[in-house]
């Protein structure tokens, strides 16, 4: 029987990912099978989980997914010794309006699966107040159980002692305390962590994190705190229709934001995925019946994309007879032009009239519910698609036929409708699931 834990915190940037990776690798080094998941719509962390455990990680999301889908996804942990679900933001942070099975909060997953929570707390600039925060989180919602805490970035032994005493007085277990340690800091950029596949030394960094955490955290006590868990049979699997039978998938440093569960669902439904690299000036597979451009960092590679004539010409040729779809960064590349952070305008594929700019950045972030006004690969008119949008680009022009009526999580209509022209479609949101 597997045992499950949720790794969460009072806020973002406290060290959840580092602790998750360190625990996963430390237990793997002991010979345990470790399975990770990511609660919420972050599409970067699962690749780090896979690097730490050697097992594919997927997202589970209470706003976008029903309980059957979540049960289906987590059932991959049935053969693991320990299952870790890494949270997003703070433990109870979600949207104001409930989605399919919750608000997207990590607490939803903890309660749904019955897994206790290990809190990562950064007591910088405080001492006993850290215990008040932990106690408040422990008591905030019935059904969410707190296993204990790991302190991160403690300033000194005296500081640690003050915080530990207060937590002990509150009846909260302290599994360990981590001094500041720059060597295990994960590099970041504007959309989150620099991706695992871009870091040649990621294995060494995770090994160092595992060594450091094993030195300062009682791994056996954390393991004992996990709840025994047997996956319940899912009534249904993923409600995902592949966009085609043979899918040409853009895949490189500029096109990498795609949810692992989506690719798995496509393959499970019998689709074949053929990757190609626009940055290497490659063309989509000539025998594919659909081309899909995920999001990523085209703004960091706009000059190179604009110069890669073979990629752009072949994409235009492909779109003359077959569907091409882009998500977020992929959508921008399907457009007419992209202006980079320095104000330089770069010509893109021109399959859509969309023009975007990073010269004046503004964050667009949140869940999206789209009702299709036109078909897109894998989905018909009227389909209700749930996804997540996160980018800093500004729309300069979006002249084509709107693809969908798009709402945010509060129900407000937003301007990022997506576009359709001929066989080309695009959205700013990353697809997570379709409403059943």
Secondary structure per residue as TSV (DSSP state, phi and psi in degrees):
chain	resnum	aa	ss	phi	psi
A	1	X	-	360.0	132.3
A	2	X	E	-75.3	161.8
A	3	X	E	-123.8	140.4
A	4	X	E	-119.2	145.4
A	5	X	E	-140.5	151.6
A	6	X	E	-112.9	130.9
A	7	X	E	-101.2	115.1
A	8	X	E	-137.4	-171.5
A	9	X	E	-163.7	170.8
A	10	X	S	-73.2	-19.6
A	11	X	S	-161.1	173.7
A	12	X	T	-73.7	160.6
A	13	X	T	74.2	18.3
A	14	X	S	-95.5	-22.8
A	15	X	S	124.8	20.2
A	16	X	H	-60.4	-46.9
A	17	X	H	-64.9	-44.8
A	18	X	H	-60.4	-44.7
A	19	X	H	-66.1	-41.9
A	20	X	H	-59.1	-48.2
A	21	X	H	-63.3	-41.2
A	22	X	H	-66.3	-45.5
A	23	X	H	-62.6	-44.3
A	24	X	H	-59.8	-46.5
A	25	X	H	-71.0	-39.0
A	26	X	H	-62.6	-42.9
A	27	X	H	-71.6	-35.3
A	28	X	H	-63.5	-39.2
A	29	X	H	-63.0	-23.1
A	30	X	T	-86.2	0.1
A	31	X	T	95.6	8.8
A	32	X	-	-87.7	148.3
A	33	X	-	-86.9	122.5
A	34	X	E	-118.2	130.1
A	35	X	E	-116.8	129.8
A	36	X	E	-110.7	154.1
A	37	X	E	-135.7	162.9
A	38	X	E	-119.6	120.6
A	39	X	E	-81.9	125.5
A	40	X	S	103.0	-177.5
A	41	X	S	-92.4	14.0
A	42	X	-	-67.9	123.2
A	43	X	S	-100.8	4.4
A	44	X	S	-96.4	-42.7
A	45	X	H	-60.1	-36.7
A	46	X	H	-55.7	-31.5
A	47	X	H	-68.5	-34.8
A	48	X	H	-66.4	-42.1
A	49	X	H	-56.8	-45.7
A	50	X	H	-62.7	-37.8
A	51	X	H	-64.3	-34.2
A	52	X	H	-79.5	-33.4
A	53	X	H	-108.1	-22.3
A	54	X	S	78.7	9.2
A	55	X	S	-125.9	141.2
A	56	X	-	-63.8	139.0
A	57	X	-	-112.4	149.8
A	58	X	E	-133.9	165.9
A	59	X	E	-87.4	144.0
A	60	X	E	-123.9	134.4
A	61	X	-	-143.2	114.2
A	62	X	T	-74.6	-20.1
A	63	X	T	-78.1	-38.8
A	64	X	T	-97.2	-20.6
A	65	X	-	-117.7	145.4
A	66	X	-	-83.6	172.5
A	67	X	H	-62.9	-34.7
A	68	X	H	-63.9	-41.0
A	69	X	H	-64.8	-44.8
A	70	X	H	-62.7	-43.2
A	71	X	H	-61.3	-40.5
A	72	X	H	-62.2	-43.6
A	73	X	H	-68.4	-43.2
A	74	X	H	-76.4	-13.5
A	75	X	G	-64.1	-15.0
A	76	X	G	-65.1	-14.8
A	77	X	G	-86.8	7.1
A	78	X	G	-62.2	-30.5
A	79	X	G	-97.0	6.8
A	80	X	-	-87.5	158.0
A	81	X	S	-83.4	-35.4
A	82	X	E	-143.2	136.7
A	83	X	E	-117.9	128.6
A	84	X	E	-118.3	125.0
A	85	X	E	-107.9	114.9
A	86	X	E	-85.8	129.2
A	87	X	-	-81.3	173.5
A	88	X	-	-116.6	146.2
A	89	X	S	50.1	-143.8
A	90	X	S	-86.0	165.0
A	91	X	T	-54.4	-42.2
A	92	X	T	-104.9	9.7
A	93	X	-	-78.7	122.2
A	94	X	-	-151.6	-161.3
A	95	X	-	-93.4	167.3
A	96	X	S	-72.9	-34.6
A	97	X	S	-103.1	134.4
A	98	X	-	-65.0	141.3
A	99	X	-	-97.9	-136.1
A	100	X	S	-67.4	-49.1
A	101	X	S	-132.3	8.1
A	102	X	S	172.6	-165.2
A	103	X	S	-100.3	3.6
A	104	X	S	90.4	0.9
A	105	X	-	-74.7	147.3
A	106	X	H	-58.5	-34.3
A	107	X	H	-58.9	-31.8
A	108	X	H	-59.8	-44.8
A	109	X	H	-67.9	-41.4
A	110	X	H	-60.4	-44.5
A	111	X	H	-71.5	-42.1
A	112	X	H	-60.4	-41.3
A	113	X	H	-94.1	-11.8
A	114	X	T	74.3	25.2
A	115	X	-	-95.2	131.0
A	116	X	E	-66.4	158.6
A	117	X	E	-106.7	130.1
A	118	X	E	-100.3	118.8
A	119	X	E	-90.4	133.1
A	120	X	E	-95.9	120.5
A	121	X	E	-121.2	128.4
A	122	X	E	-100.7	106.0
A	123	X	-	-89.3	21.2
A	124	X	T	-56.9	131.4
A	125	X	T	77.5	10.1
A	126	X	-	-152.3	174.8
A	127	X	S	-138.9	-94.4
A	128	X	T	-61.7	-24.1
A	129	X	H	-60.4	-28.3
A	130	X	H	-59.6	-35.0
A	131	X	H	-69.7	-36.5
A	132	X	H	-63.9	-39.3
A	133	X	H	-64.5	-46.5
A	134	X	H	-62.6	-42.3
A	135	X	H	-65.5	-37.7
A	136	X	H	-64.3	-41.7
A	137	X	H	-66.1	-38.2
A	138	X	H	-60.8	-39.2
A	139	X	H	-98.4	-0.6
A	140	X	S	-69.5	-38.1
A	141	X	S	-139.6	120.5
A	142	X	T	-64.0	137.8
A	143	X	T	101.0	-13.4
A	144	X	-	-106.4	116.4
A	145	X	-	-100.7	133.8
A	146	X	E	-95.1	122.2
A	147	X	E	-82.0	-38.2
A	148	X	E	162.1	-171.4
A	149	X	E	-130.3	155.2
A	150	X	E	-119.4	125.0
A	151	X	E	-84.9	138.5
A	152	X	E	-125.2	140.0
A	153	X	E	63.2	42.8
A	154	X	E	-70.2	144.5
A	155	X	-	-82.2	-30.2
A	156	X	-	-167.3	166.3
A	157	X	H	-57.9	-37.5
A	158	X	H	-64.7	-43.4
A	159	X	H	-59.8	-46.6
A	160	X	H	-58.4	-43.2
A	161	X	H	-62.4	-42.1
A	162	X	H	-60.6	-45.6
A	163	X	H	-69.5	-43.1
A	164	X	H	-59.1	-45.0
A	165	X	H	-60.2	-43.1
A	166	X	H	-66.4	-40.1
A	167	X	H	-67.0	-42.3
A	168	X	H	-61.2	-41.0
A	169	X	H	-64.5	-25.8
A	170	X	T	-89.2	0.6
A	171	X	T	76.1	26.3
A	172	X	-	-110.1	124.4
A	173	X	-	-69.9	139.8
A	174	X	E	-110.7	113.5
A	175	X	E	-81.5	-19.6
A	176	X	E	169.4	170.3
A	177	X	E	-138.2	128.5
A	178	X	E	-107.0	120.0
A	179	X	E	-67.3	165.9
A	180	X	-	-63.0	138.4
A	181	X	-	-150.9	92.8
A	182	X	G	-62.8	-24.9
A	183	X	G	-65.7	-16.5
A	184	X	G	-111.5	20.9
A	185	X	-	-78.7	130.3
A	186	X	-	-88.4	128.7
A	187	X	-	-66.5	147.7
A	188	X	E	-126.6	161.3
A	189	X	E	-141.5	-168.6
A	190	X	T	-66.6	-20.7
A	191	X	T	-106.4	14.9
A	192	X	E	123.7	-153.4
A	193	X	E	-65.3	144.2
A	194	X	-	-61.3	132.2
A	195	X	-	-60.2	149.0
A	196	X	G	-58.4	-40.6
A	197	X	G	-69.7	-13.9
A	198	X	G	-90.1	-6.4
A	199	X	-	-108.6	105.2
A	200	X	T	-63.9	-27.9
A	201	X	T	-100.7	20.2
A	202	X	H	-61.3	-36.6
A	203	X	H	-62.7	-42.5
A	204	X	H	-67.0	-38.1
A	205	X	H	-64.1	-42.8
A	206	X	H	-66.6	-39.1
A	207	X	H	-60.1	-43.0
A	208	X	H	-66.1	-39.9
A	209	X	H	-62.5	-42.0
A	210	X	H	-63.2	-43.2
A	211	X	H	-62.0	-45.3
A	212	X	H	-65.1	-44.9
A	213	X	H	-68.4	-39.8
A	214	X	H	-61.8	-28.6
A	215	X	H	-74.6	-27.9
A	216	X	H	-117.4	-7.2
A	217	X	B	-123.5	140.1
A	218	X	-	-79.6	92.3
A	219	X	H	-62.3	-35.9
A	220	X	H	-66.5	-39.9
A	221	X	H	-66.0	-39.8
A	222	X	H	-63.0	-43.4
A	223	X	H	-63.5	-40.3
A	224	X	H	-65.7	-27.0
A	225	X	H	-75.7	-15.5
A	226	X	S	-67.5	149.3
A	227	X	E	-91.7	132.5
A	228	X	E	-58.9	141.5
A	229	X	E	-151.5	130.9
A	230	X	-	-121.6	119.3
A	231	X	-	-57.3	136.5
A	232	X	-	-83.8	140.2
A	233	X	-	-57.6	131.0
A	234	X	-	-81.1	134.7
A	235	X	S	-66.0	-27.9
A	236	X	-	-151.2	164.2
A	237	X	-	-96.4	-144.7
A	238	X	-	-82.9	132.7
A	239	X	-	-88.3	71.5
A	240	X	-	-129.0	126.1
A	241	X	-	-101.4	124.0
A	242	X	-	-60.7	147.9
A	243	X	S	-71.3	-11.5
A	244	X	-	-175.0	173.9
A	245	X	S	-79.6	-39.2
A	246	X	E	-125.5	113.6
A	247	X	E	-110.6	119.2
A	248	X	E	-82.9	115.0
A	249	X	E	-113.1	117.2
A	250	X	E	-64.5	128.6
A	251	X	-	-150.4	102.6
A	252	X	B	-166.8	-165.4
A	253	X	T	-64.5	-21.7
A	254	X	T	-92.7	-15.4
A	255	X	B	-137.0	80.9
A	256	X	-	-135.0	-5.1
A	257	X	B	-87.7	90.3
A	258	X	-	-141.0	136.1
A	259	X	-	-70.2	129.7
A	260	X	H	-56.8	-35.4
A	261	X	H	-67.1	-26.8
A	262	X	H	-68.7	-45.7
A	263	X	H	-63.1	-40.6
A	264	X	H	-63.5	-39.9
A	265	X	H	-66.6	-38.7
A	266	X	H	-60.5	-47.5
A	267	X	H	-64.8	-40.7
A	268	X	H	-63.3	-27.9
A	269	X	T	-85.6	3.4
A	270	X	T	100.3	3.7
A	271	X	-	-79.0	151.8
A	272	X	E	-108.9	129.7
A	273	X	E	-106.7	124.2
A	274	X	E	-116.7	102.7
A	275	X	E	-75.2	151.8
A	276	X	E	-147.4	160.7
A	277	X	-	-114.9	107.8
A	278	X	T	-61.0	-34.4
A	279	X	T	-65.7	-27.6
A	280	X	T	-89.6	10.7
A	281	X	T	61.2	37.2
A	282	X	-	-89.9	154.8
A	283	X	-	-96.8	151.0
A	284	X	-	-63.6	150.1
A	285	X	-	-53.0	127.4
A	286	X	T	-65.8	-23.7
A	287	X	T	-94.4	0.5
A	288	X	-	-72.2	153.1
A	289	X	S	-105.4	0.5
A	290	X	E	-157.2	149.5
A	291	X	E	-121.4	134.9
A	292	X	E	-127.5	123.8
A	293	X	E	-110.3	106.6
A	294	X	-	-71.8	175.8
A	295	X	B	-75.3	-179.0
A	296	X	S	162.0	-134.1
A	297	X	-	-126.3	56.3
A	298	X	G	-63.3	-25.2
A	299	X	G	-64.7	-24.5
A	300	X	G	-84.0	-12.6
A	301	X	S	-129.8	21.2
A	302	X	H	-60.5	-40.0
A	303	X	H	-62.9	-42.9
A	304	X	H	-67.8	-42.1
A	305	X	H	-61.9	-43.6
A	306	X	H	-62.8	-31.3
A	307	X	H	-82.4	-15.9
A	308	X	-	-84.2	82.9
A	309	X	H	-64.2	-37.1
A	310	X	H	-63.0	-44.6
A	311	X	H	-60.2	-50.2
A	312	X	H	-67.9	-40.8
A	313	X	H	-65.5	-44.1
A	314	X	H	-67.2	-34.5
A	315	X	H	-65.8	-41.8
A	316	X	H	-63.0	-41.5
A	317	X	H	-63.8	-42.3
A	318	X	H	-58.3	-44.7
A	319	X	H	-71.3	-9.8
A	320	X	T	-67.9	-27.6
A	321	X	T	-127.5	-15.2
A	322	X	S	-137.1	157.3
A	323	X	E	-69.8	143.0
A	324	X	E	-130.6	129.6
A	325	X	E	-127.9	141.4
A	326	X	E	-127.6	139.8
A	327	X	E	-110.5	126.4
A	328	X	T	51.7	-106.1
A	329	X	H	-57.8	-37.7
A	330	X	H	-64.1	-37.8
A	331	X	H	-61.6	-43.0
A	332	X	H	-62.3	-38.8
A	333	X	H	-70.8	-29.5
A	334	X	H	-70.6	-16.4
A	335	X	S	-76.4	-172.5
A	336	X	S	-78.3	-39.0
A	337	X	E	-161.0	155.2
A	338	X	E	-131.2	124.2
A	339	X	E	-96.6	125.1
A	340	X	-	-81.4	-178.4
A	341	X	T	-64.6	-21.2
A	342	X	T	-89.4	2.4
A	343	X	S	85.9	10.4
A	344	X	-	-88.9	127.9
A	345	X	E	-88.9	128.3
A	346	X	E	-118.6	131.0
A	347	X	E	-71.8	133.2
A	348	X	-	-105.8	-155.7
A	349	X	-	-70.7	-29.3
A	350	X	-	76.0	17.0
A	351	X	S	-77.2	-21.7
A	352	X	S	-128.8	162.7
A	353	X	-	-86.9	1.2
A	354	X	-	-56.7	133.5
A	355	X	E	-126.4	133.2
A	356	X	E	-130.1	159.8
A	357	X	E	-141.7	140.3
A	358	X	S	-106.7	4.2
A	359	X	S	-64.8	-36.6
A	360	X	S	-121.2	97.6
A	361	X	-	-80.8	140.3
A	362	X	-	-143.7	129.0
A	363	X	-	-74.1	133.9
A	364	X	E	-119.2	117.3
A	365	X	E	-146.0	131.0
A	366	X	E	149.5	168.0
A	367	X	E	-68.5	152.9
A	368	X	E	-135.7	137.5
A	369	X	E	-119.0	116.1
A	370	X	E	-115.4	133.4
A	371	X	E	-107.7	116.0
A	372	X	E	-67.9	127.6
A	373	X	S	-93.5	-10.0
A	374	X	S	-148.1	155.7
A	375	X	-	-71.3	153.7
A	376	X	B	-135.0	164.0
A	377	X	T	-53.0	121.6
A	378	X	T	90.3	-6.9
A	379	X	B	-144.0	140.3
A	380	X	-	-99.0	168.6
A	381	X	T	-53.8	135.4
A	382	X	T	91.9	-12.4
A	383	X	-	-61.5	142.1
A	384	X	E	-105.5	111.7
A	385	X	E	-108.6	136.2
A	386	X	E	-108.6	134.1
A	387	X	E	-154.9	-167.6
A	388	X	E	-142.0	137.7
A	389	X	E	-116.0	132.6
A	390	X	E	-154.1	104.4
A	391	X	E	-160.2	169.9
A	392	X	-	-117.3	8.7
A	393	X	-	-79.2	151.2
A	394	X	E	-107.3	135.6
A	395	X	E	-79.4	121.5
A	396	X	E	-93.0	-34.1
A	397	X	E	-155.5	139.0
A	398	X	-	-143.2	67.6
A	399	X	-	-83.4	-11.3
A	400	X	S	-81.1	175.1
A	401	X	E	-58.7	127.5
A	402	X	E	-59.9	138.7
A	403	X	-	-80.5	-33.9
A	404	X	E	-154.6	162.6
A	405	X	E	-92.2	119.0
A	406	X	E	-114.9	131.5
A	407	X	E	-116.5	152.0
A	408	X	E	-85.6	-174.9
A	409	X	T	-69.0	-16.2
A	410	X	T	-89.0	-6.8
A	411	X	S	97.4	-2.7
A	412	X	-	-73.9	138.2
A	413	X	B	-73.5	136.4
A	414	X	-	-115.8	163.4
A	415	X	S	-79.9	-20.3
A	416	X	-	-80.0	77.9
A	417	X	-	-82.4	-12.7
A	418	X	-	76.3	172.3
A	419	X	E	-141.9	159.1
A	420	X	E	-141.7	134.3
A	421	X	E	-148.6	118.2
A	422	X	T	59.2	-126.4
A	423	X	T	-89.9	0.0
A	424	X	E	-97.7	134.6
A	425	X	E	-135.8	158.6
A	426	X	E	-161.3	153.3
A	427	X	E	-137.8	154.3
A	428	X	S	-83.4	-19.2
A	429	X	S	-91.0	152.2
A	430	X	E	-92.8	123.5
A	431	X	E	-67.6	130.7
A	432	X	E	-110.3	-45.6
A	433	X	E	-162.1	160.1
A	434	X	E	-107.4	136.9
A	435	X	-	-60.9	137.8
A	436	X	-	-74.5	360.0
